[in-house]
Amino acid sequence: MADVKSLAVSVVAADHEVWSGEARQVVARTTIGEIGILAGHEPVLGILASGQVRVTLLDGSVVTASADDGFLSVQNDTVTIVAGTAHLVS
């Protein structure tokens, strides 16, 4: 698995950083449905719906955050999730 491409991920709330690091996959809920992001994904900007953001790390473990109101941006293997409120669930 040394060849697994990674994403640089940042999950931030209005007043603090919730989590950041390298990941294999990000799944988030948008206003038009759930979106999954892998390395090489086309650039996208989406409006977040209330729900969970699941970040699968390179070792296969999962970090879960609850996020409300905000947006998701993907560009050049960088995923930025900005929420009005957010906190780690696990």
C-alpha positions as CSV (number, residue, x, y, z in Angstrom):
1,M,0.0,0.0,0.0
2,A,3.0,2.3,-0.3
3,D,1.6,3.6,-3.6
4,V,-1.7,4.9,-2.1
5,K,-2.2,8.5,-3.1
6,S,-3.3,10.8,-0.3
7,L,-5.4,13.9,0.2
8,A,-4.4,16.8,2.4
9,V,-7.6,17.4,4.5
10,S,-8.6,20.2,6.8
11,V,-11.9,20.3,8.7
12,V,-12.4,23.7,10.4
13,A,-15.2,25.3,12.3
14,A,-15.8,29.1,12.3
15,D,-13.7,29.5,15.4
16,H,-11.2,26.6,15.5
17,E,-9.5,23.8,13.5
18,V,-11.3,20.5,14.2
19,W,-8.9,18.1,12.4
20,S,-6.2,18.2,9.7
21,G,-3.9,15.6,8.1
22,E,-3.4,13.1,5.3
23,A,-6.2,10.8,4.3
24,R,-7.2,8.2,1.7
25,Q,-10.8,9.2,1.4
26,V,-13.3,11.8,2.6
27,V,-17.1,11.4,2.6
28,A,-19.4,14.3,3.4
29,R,-23.1,15.2,3.1
30,T,-23.9,18.1,0.8
31,T,-27.3,19.7,0.0
32,I,-27.5,17.5,-3.2
33,G,-26.4,14.2,-1.5
34,E,-23.4,12.4,-0.2
35,I,-20.0,12.9,-1.9
36,G,-16.9,10.8,-1.8
37,I,-13.5,12.2,-2.5
38,L,-10.4,10.3,-3.5
39,A,-7.0,11.5,-4.7
40,G,-7.3,12.8,-8.3
41,H,-10.8,14.1,-7.8
42,E,-11.9,16.9,-10.1
43,P,-12.1,20.3,-8.5
44,V,-15.5,20.8,-6.8
45,L,-17.2,23.3,-4.5
46,G,-20.2,22.0,-2.5
47,I,-22.6,23.3,0.1
48,L,-22.5,21.2,3.3
49,A,-25.7,19.8,4.8
50,S,-25.9,19.0,8.5
51,G,-24.3,15.6,9.0
52,Q,-21.1,13.6,9.4
53,V,-17.8,14.0,7.6
54,R,-15.9,10.7,7.5
55,V,-12.2,10.9,6.9
56,T,-10.5,7.5,6.1
57,L,-6.8,7.8,7.1
58,L,-4.0,6.1,5.3
59,D,-3.9,3.3,7.8
60,G,-7.6,2.6,7.3
61,S,-8.9,4.1,10.5
62,V,-11.7,6.6,10.3
63,V,-12.1,10.1,11.9
64,T,-15.7,11.3,12.1
65,A,-16.8,14.8,12.6
66,S,-20.2,16.4,12.9
67,A,-20.5,19.5,10.7
68,D,-23.3,22.0,10.2
69,D,-23.6,24.8,7.6
70,G,-20.6,25.5,5.4
71,F,-18.9,24.3,2.3
72,L,-16.5,21.7,0.9
73,S,-13.8,22.6,-1.5
74,V,-11.6,20.1,-3.5
75,Q,-8.7,21.1,-5.6
76,N,-5.3,19.5,-6.3
77,D,-5.8,16.7,-3.8
78,T,-6.6,19.2,-1.1
79,V,-9.9,18.9,0.7
80,T,-11.1,21.8,2.8
81,I,-14.3,21.6,4.8
82,V,-15.4,24.8,6.5
83,A,-18.4,24.6,8.8
84,G,-20.2,27.0,11.0
85,T,-20.1,24.5,13.8
86,A,-18.1,21.3,13.9
87,H,-16.7,18.8,16.4
88,L,-15.1,15.4,16.4
89,V,-17.4,12.5,17.0
90,S,-14.7,9.8,17.2
